[in-house]
Amino acid sequence: MAQQYRINDPRVAHETIDGETIIIDFDSGSYYGINGVGVVVWELIARGVPLREILDAASHRYGAGTVNDALERFIAELSHEGLIVPVDHVPGPASVDTSVFPKLFEAPLLQKYTDMQDLLLLDPIHDVGDRGWPDRTEP
């Protein structure tokens, strides 16, 4: 497992609303939902926090043991789905306020939905450049 990840922009769009993060993968047309501890992990990855710091903060908040295993499985699933990608450069340690985690630990769950794949792949709901859509050559 990599030491740090980043959100796979521009392939992935995400928004956190009322404690749930919704993620859309424009390449596959799938969309995802995460909540609880998963939301915090996602937000820390988006901020560029190294994986070791995320795991250490969660262990400090909840105690060691199955917490790290559950978080590593969750991060591996995000990576497998192509929602996050490894980063070569890992900055120095980042301070993570453990109070950002919910009081009770519940293993994060990545819920995948494919019921709107055809529409998400068909509908240009993303930025369209001067060359029109689809144009995979533009960033």
N, C-alpha and C positions, 0 to 999 in steps of 0.2 A: 504494500500500500504506500502511496506517495506521502510525502511529508506535508504537502500543501496542495490545495485545489482552488479553482476559481469557477464561477458560474460560466457555463458554455455560451457566452454571448457571441454573436447575435442569434444563434440557433434557438436559445431559450429566453422566454420572457417570464417574469414572476412578479407577484404582488402579494403582500401580506395584509389581510383584512380580518379584523376581529379574531386574532389569534390563530388564523389558518393561512397557510401559504398555498397559493395556486400557481402552478408552473405549467407553461405551455411549451411543447417541443414542436417548433414549426417544421422540422424535417420529417418527423414521424406522424404528426397530427395527433399525437397522444397528449393528454393533459393529466396533471397529477395534483394530489392534495396531500399536505402534511400538516400535522398540528403538534401541540405540546413541545416536548424536547426537540423534536425534529425541526420545528420552526426556528428555535434558537440556534441549532447547529447550522441550518441553512443561512441564517443571517450572519453568523460568525464567518462562514466560508465566504459569503458575499463581501464581507469587510476585509478579507485577506488574512484572517487569523490562521496561523499554522495548525495543522491537525493535532500535534502534540499538546499545544496550549488548550485546544478545545477539550481533549480527553482529560488532561490534568484538571481543568476547571470542573468538569462534570464529576470526576472522581472525588474531588474535594467537596463538592455539593452533596453527592449521594453516597459516597463511600466507594471503594474499589470493588472489583469483582465483575459481575455480569454487566455492569454499566458500560465498561469499555468494549466488551464483546458486542453488545447491542449497538453501540454507536459505530463501531467499525463495520458491522454488517450493514447498517443503514448507509454509511458513506460508500461502501462498496456497491450497494444497490444504486445509489445516485450516479456513481461512476459508470456502472454497467449500462444504465439507461442513457448515458451520454449527457446527463444534465450538468455534471461537473467534469472538469478535466484537470489533470495534474499540472502543476506549475514548476518550472525548473528552479527558479530563484526563491529561496525561503528567507524571509527577513528574520531579524532577531526576535526574541521572545516578545509576545504581545500580552499585555495584561488583560485578563478576562474577569469581569465582575461576576462572581458566581450567583449573584442575586438575579441575573437575567434568566436563569433556569427556573422552571416551575418548581414548587415546593416538593411535589411528589414525582418520582421517576416512573415513567411508563415508556417502555421501549418504543422508539419512533417507528412509525409505519408510513411507508410511501404507498399511497393508493393511486393506482393507475387506471385511467379511463380511456377507452378507445371508441366510445359510442359516437363521437363527433369527428372521427378521423377524416372522413370524406369531406366534410364541410371545412375543417381547419386547413386541409391541404388544398382545397379549391378556392377558398375565399382569401383574397389578399388583405388580411387584417393588419399587416405590418407596413412599414414605410416603403413607398414605391419611389424609385429614382426616375430620372429623366428618360431612361430607356424602357420604362414600363415594367410590367410584372408578367411572368417571373424572370428575373435577371440575376442569376447566381454569381455574376462576376463582380457586382458591387458589394462593398463591405456591409 
